[in-house]
Amino acid sequence: MSYSFSITLDHPYDEVVDATVDALASEGFGVLTEIDVAATLKTKLDVDMAPYRILGACNPPLAHKAVSAEPEIGTLLPCNVVVRKVDDGVVVDFMDPAAAMSLADSPTITEVGSEVRTRLERVAAALSSR
């Protein structure tokens, strides 16, 4: 089972980051964390790399349902969405929550993982239709 799914867009990087945050919000996700990997590696290692940002997305009602069912499931939260610049555009990679949640042996967690994946697929579709 793959642990992610992706789309490639032909738009400016910063525009894709903003559009991704907006599309996540339309599906009930807030961005709890934002890690600029390129800037961090430049600061810490003096390494240059293409723009690469990790967005830690969370849908509070679904996270609450999951954590209430299995408190340790928080080790798999939030859902990471990566926006990265490549030669032919910008790739948006989505963590597959169904794959991650399959690590837990719980019908509730499986249901939450499936619901989150469906919502992230709608985010990807919304971004692709721009």
N, C-alpha and C positions, 0 to 999 in steps of 0.2 A: 504494500500500500504506500502510495506517495504521501509525503508529509506537507506538500504545498501545491498550489496551483497559481498560474501567472497569466498576466496579459501584458502586451507591449503596446505602447502608445506613441504617437508621433506628435508630441506637444512639448513645449518647454518644461524642463524639470520642475521649477518652482510652481508652475501652473498645475502640474500633475500632483505635487504634494498637496496643494491647497484643495484641488478637486477631490482628492482621495479623502481628506479630512471631512469635507462637506458630504461626500457620498456615504461615508461611515456614519455621520450624524443622522442622515436621513433614514438609516436603518437602526437607529437607537444606540449607536456606539459613541462613546467619548474617547478621546485620545488621552490616556493617563500619563504616558511617557513618550518622549521623542528623543531619540539618540541620533546625533549626527556622527555617524561612524567615520566618515572622511575627515571631519574636523578633529575628532578625537585621535585618530591615528596620526594625523599631521602633528598635533600638539605633543603626543606621548612618544611617537617613534620617528618623527620627521619623515613620514611616508606619504607620498602623494597618491591619491586614488580618485576615481570618478565619484561624483556625488552619490551618497548612499545613506539613506535615513531609515531607521526602524521606528515605526509607530506602534505603541502598545495600546491596542484598542480594547475597550470593555463595554459590554452591554449590561448595565447594572441589574436589571431584573433577571436576566439569564445567569449572570455570575452569582447572584444571590441564591437562585435555585440550585445551582451546582454546588456551591460551598455549603449550603444547608444540607444537601444530600451526602456530601463527602468533604469534610473540612480540608483534607490534605490535597484536594483537587486544585487548590490555589497555587500549587507548584507548577501547574500548567497554564496559569493565567498571567497576564492578559494574552489576547490573541495578537500575535505580531504580524504586522503588514510592513513589507519592505518596499521602499521606492528607491530605485537605483538607475543611474544613467548608464546607458550602453551605447555602442557606436551607432546603432540605427534607431535610437529613440530612448524611451524611458520604460523600464519594466516595473510592474507592480506585482510583487509576490505576496500571496496570502498563505498564512499558516492554515493547514487543513485541521480545523478543530475536531472534526469527526475522527480523524486518524489519531490525534493527540488524546482525545477522550476515550478512545477504544482501549487505552491502557488500563482504565478503571473497569472493573467488572460490576457495572451498575446500570440497570435500565434507565434510571433517571439521568445519569451522566451521558449515556448514549443518546438519549432524546435531546438533551441540551446541545451536545456536539453536532447533531444533525441540524437542529434549528439554527445554530450559529453559522454552520457551513452554508445553509440556504441563504441566510442574510448576507454573508460575505460574497456569495455568488451573485447576488443582486447588486452589490456594490461594484463588482467587476463588470457586470453587464452595463450598469449605468456609466461607468468610466469609458467603456468600449464604445458606447453610442454617442460620445461627445464629438 
